[in-house]
Amino acid sequence: MNPRELYEIYKAHPSVQTDTRKLKNGDIFFALKGPNFNGNEFAQKAIERGASYAVIDQKEFKIPSKTILVDDVLVTLQQLAKHHREQFNIPVIAITGSNGKTTTKELIHAVLSSSFQTCTTEGNLNNHIGVPITILKIKDDAEMAVIEMGANHIGEIASYCQVALPTHGLITNCGKAHLEGFESEEGVRKAKGELFDYLRTLTHGYAFVMWDYDYLQKMSKGISGVIKYGSKGDAHVIGQVLKSDPFLEVGIVQGLNEKNIKTQLVGDYNLPNVLAAVTVGKFFKVPELKITTAIENYIPSNSRSQLIEKGTNKIILDAYNANPTSMKLAIENFSKLPGDKILILGSMAELGKVSEQEHGMLVGQIKNYHWKAVALVGNEFEKIAHPFFQFKNYIEVKDWLRGNHFEHVSMLVKGSRSMQMEKTIEA
């Protein structure tokens, strides 16, 4: 069955699912394969749970009139999403970057949805499966779409662009992330730059560019429309940090009549994310009051720069992910807060051959500040000689916190997703 024929079925059942546990009645089930599972084996269960059809790529799992046999389920999902995308003549804004892309996506979505019917990536469904699923959630009344794109190898962003066909794009930054796959910061720039490479091919492609970063200036050359934001220079929108103790307050110097934005984001490293949302809102003519209100009302979740008050303690939970760049910024920001401070940091993943070096540099940075206590967690920190508390996992940290009964302190809890650092503060 070709994508156009499948699309007719999709129009009658416009909801797809890849997990039988989340199936709703009438969904089309796509039987994807992974390292530890074969979705074809769940086709029968999907039908029993109310799926209208199951898309499979192994004929032995065929169920008469209920399965659609294709050569490759994943490729078919992506082709179907591309065909769906081609039915819409709306702005599609793609967002990628090493740090801050989910927060930026959420802020931009908050701003745009105050004036437009806007579809966006849920959570961080930003990979080869999440991108097509997000596109397939674009409904007939959509006026905008905001698509987050993550990657840990060169070529991924380019492939997502061929499905999402973005008209506008934003790269938050290019830092030290996923170095195991990218090998170097230059590799990161090449991979993230695939979004700008795609926009450069369009007659009316637009890039929102953080003008403080020289490398993004260079990467955006040749794109027909470049809209600049930053903290200085000749950007269209210019803003600066007024306060960050711990919530960020931004002063807009240029581009907005509403001069102050009091966010519920922790950390001055969120300044570019806020300015990006202001810039996109202004570009699409969202009323200024709606822009500032949307940003001020946005409350981060999912362990991203969350402020949690627990008894007499204030906890900054930023445990969704970590890399050398985000760790450095988070520690610098945290060090500026008043009072006693405790660092609880988990190991950083996907750094490959530079992992020990990067963890060593992080330990060196930590030594530059005064802390009430520092707890380092995971195998990567065990390889580094340091004077701090060392734990194997979040369970040991949890026991340590219980035993010490810290009061009237601020804590920063951060680490890579695999470390599950958010569990250190669970009751």
N, C-alpha and C positions, 0 to 999 in steps of 0.2 A: 504494500500500500504506500503510495507516495504522500508527501506532506499535505498536498492540497486535498486529497481524499480524506486524510485523517482530520484535516481542519474542519471539514463539514461535520464530522462526528463530534469534534471538540465544540463547535458552535452549539450543538444540541446539549452537550454536557460540559460547560465551560469551567471545569475545576479539575486540576490534576493533583495526584498524590504519589509519593514514592515510598511511603511508610504505611503498612496495613494498620498499624496501631492508631493512626490519625485519620483514617478514611472516614469520609462522610458519604451518605447515600447518594449515588449518582456520579461520584468521582471517577475519572479515568485513572487507573493505576498503571504507572510505568515501572516495569520490573527491572530496575537497575542492578548492576553487579558491583561488588566491592571486594576488597582483599579477603574479607571473612564472611561474605554472604553472597547468595545468588537470588536476586529478586524473582526470577522465574519460578522458583520453588514456592513462592507465596501467592502465585496467581490465583490458585483455587481458593485460598483463604480470602483474598481480596474480593473475589466475586461473591463469596458467602457473606461477606460483611457489607455488601451493598454497592460495590463498584459497578459502574455501567459496563466497562470493558477493562481488560488487562492487556497492556502492550508488552509483548514478549519477543525474545529472539532465539528461543530454543523450541523447536516444534514438538518435542515430547511433552511439553506442558500445555499443549493446545486444548482449549475447551470450546466445542462447537458453538458458534454465534456469540461467544463472549470474549474471545481473545483476538488480538490483532498481531499477526506475526510479521516482524520486520527484521532487517539484517542486523541492526544494532540499536538497542533501546535508547542509549544515551544520545547518539547522533540524531535519532528520530525526535527526541525531546527538544534538542537544540534547533533542528530544522523547523519543527512546529512553532517554536517560540519566535524564530526569525520571521516566518510567514505571518504570524499574528502581529508582530511589530510592524510589518510592512503595510498593515491595514490602517495605521494611524499616522496622521500628519500633525504631530504635536512635538513640543520640545522634549527631548530625552537627555537628561543631564547625567553623565557618568562621573563617578567619583572614585579615585584610587589614591594611593599614597602609603608610606610606611607607617605613619602614626596619625591618629585623629580622624581617619576617614569615616568611621561609624558615627562619631559625635558630630562631625561636619554634615554628614548625610541627614542625621536626625534634626539638626538645627535648620538646615535648608528646607527639609520637608515641613517642619513646623511653620516656617515663614511662608512658603509657597501655598501650603494648604489653608492658610488664613484667607486666601483670595481665589484659589483655584482647586478644582478637583484633582488631587495629586496622588499618584500611586508611587510607592517606594519599597525598597528592600526591607523585609522584616528581619529584625535582629541583625545578624551578620551573614545572611544567606548570600554570600558574595562570590561563590566559586562556580565551577563548570556546571553544577546542578542548580545552585541557587539563582544564578543570573537568568537562565531560561524560565525557571519557575516564577520568578518575580515578573518577568515580561508577560507570562501567560495570565497573570492576575490583573493586567491592565484591562479595565472595563470600557464599554462603549462611551461612557460619559467622561472619561479621563481627559483632562486638559494639559497635564504635565506628568512626567515620570522621572523619578530620581533613582538611579541604579548604582549601587555600590559594587566595586570590583576589587577583589583581593587576588593576590598571586604570590607564589613562591618560586616560580620558574619563568625564564624568558619565553615569550610566545603566548602566555596565557591571556594577558590583557588584549592582545591583538585578536585572539580567537573570540573573546567576549564581545569585542566591538563588532565583529562580523555577525553576531546574533542580535545585539541590542541596537546597533546602528545609531549611536548617540549623535545628537546635533550640537551638544554643549559638553564641556568636560572640565574637570578640576582635579589637579594633583596636589594633595595637601603638602607633601614634602617627600624627599627621598633620603632616608636615613639608613642606619645599620639594622636591617631586619631581614630575616630569611637568608642570611649570608651563605648557608649551606647550599641553597639552590642558586643564588645569584652570584656567589663567590666574592663579590666586592661591591663597594658603593657605586662604582661605575656600572656594574651589572644591574643594580637596583634602578639606576636612572634610565638605563636602556629599556628595562622591562616596564617600568611605570610610564616611560615616555611613549610607549606604544599607543597610549590613548591620544596624546597630542599628534603622533604620526598619523593616526586615523583622521583626526579633525582637520589636519593639514590637507587631506585629499578632498575635503568638501568645499564647495563654492561658498557656502555660508556656514562654516564651522566657527564656533566660538569657544574660547578658553578663558576661564577665570584663573588669574595667576597671582600668587603671592609674590609681589614685586621685591620684597626684601631679599629673596633668594636668587642670587645671580644665576644659578644653574637652571632655575625654572624660567627665567627670562630667556636664556639661550634655547632651552627646549621648546619654547612656545613660538619661536621665530617662524614666520611663513604661514601661520594660521591667520585666516582672513579677519577674524575679530578677536582681539585680546583685551580683556577687561581686567584692570589691575587693582589689587588691594594690598595694603601693607601698613607699616608703622611710620613711614617717612617717604620722602621723594615726591614723585609726580603721579602717584597712584590715584585712581578715581575715588576710592574710599580709603581714608587714612584714620587709624585709631590707635590708641595707646592704653596701657594698663594704668588705671587710676589707683586701684586697690586690689589686693589678693590676700585676704586675711580671715578665713581661707577663701571666701567666695570672690570671684573675679568681677570687678567693675571696670567697664571699658568707657573711655572718653573718645567720642568721635570728633576728629579734627576737621575732616573734610568728607563731603558726600552725603551727609545726613543732618537735617535740622535738629532732630532729637539728639542731644549731645551726650547724654550719659545712659549706659545700659547696665543695669545691675543684674547679673546672671546668678544662677544657682549652680554654676560650674566651679569646681575647685581647681586652682592652679593657673598661673599666668601664662602657661604654655597653651592654654585654650584661646588666647587672643586671636591667632590666625583663623581658628574655627569660627569664632564669632564674626570676624570681619568678612569671611567668606559668605556667611549667611546673609549679612547686611548687603553685600555686593550683589549677590544673586537676586535678592529681593528687590533692590533698586533697579537692576537691569530689567526685570519683568514687571516693573511699575507697581509693585505691592505698596500700598499706602504706608508711610513711614511709621505711623503709630502701630499699625499691624505688625510691622517688622520688629520693632522694639518689644512689643507686648509678647509676641511669639517667642522671642529669644529669652526674655525674662521669665516666662512661664515654663520654659523647658526644664525638666528635672531629669538628670541622668539616671540610668538604671543599669542593671546587668553588670555590676561591679566595675563601672567606668567612672572614675573620679567622683564617687559618691561620698558624701559626708554623712557619717552615722554617729549619733550620740548614744553612748552606752554607759549608763551611770554617770560618773564624773569625767569620763574620757571621751575625746573626739577622735574618730577613726576615719581616715581617708582611705577608702577601699578602691583601689585601682588595679584589681587583680584579673581583669579579663585577658590581658596579654602584656608582654614585656619584650623589649629589645634594648640594645645599648643606648640608643638615642632617647627613647622614652624614659628609660631608667634614669639617665643623667638629668633630664629636665625635671622629672618628678622629685628627685632628691634635692636638686638646687632649689626648687620651689618650696619644698617642705622645710628645708633648713632655715628659711626666712621667717617661719611662724614663731610667735613668742612662746615661752614656757618650755617645760620638759617634753622631749620628743623621743619616740621609740621607732626605730626602723625595723620592719619585718619584711625581708626580701627573699623571694624564691628564685631559683635558677632560671636563666634564659635559655630557651630552646632554639633549635634550627640555626646554630651559628657555625656548625661544621668545624673546620680545622682552626678557626680563630676563637673558638669558645673559651679556652683557658686564658688566652690573652685578654679577651674582652671582660671576663669575670675578674681578672687581676686588676685591670684598669678601673673597674667599678669599685673594688675594695680600696684602691688608692684614693678614689674620689671621696668615699665615705670617711676616710681617715682625716680629711680636711675640715670636718665639722665636729661640733660637740653634740653628743647624744646621751640621753639617759641610759639607753641600752640599744644594742643592735643584734638582731637575730637573722642569720643567713641560713637558707634552707636548700637542701638538695645536693646531689653529687658534684655538680660543677663547682660549687663553692668549697667543697671538701678538698679539692685539688690545690687550693690557694692557701698559703700561710697567712693567717690573719688573727687578730686578738679578740674577735667577737664570738658571741654564742653561735654554735654550729648545730643544726638539727637535720635529720634525714628527711622529714616530711612534715606536713601540716599537723599531724597528730601529736608529734613531739612538741611543736610550738604551742599547741593548744594546752598541753599539760603544763608547759613552762609558764604560760600566762596565768593559768589557774593558781599555780603555786606562788606567784609573785604578788598578786593582788595590786596591780598598779592603779593609782588614783591620780586624778587631775593631770593627765598626760594627753598628748596628741600622738597618734600612731599613723604611720604610713604602711599599708599592706599592699605589696605589689609583687607580681611574678608572672611567668608564662602560664598559659591556660592549663597546661599539663600538670602544673604544681598544685592547682586547686587551692590557692592561698585564701580564698574567701572563707574556706571552712575553718580557718584558724580562729575566727571570731564568732562562729555560730555557737548558740547556746548548747 
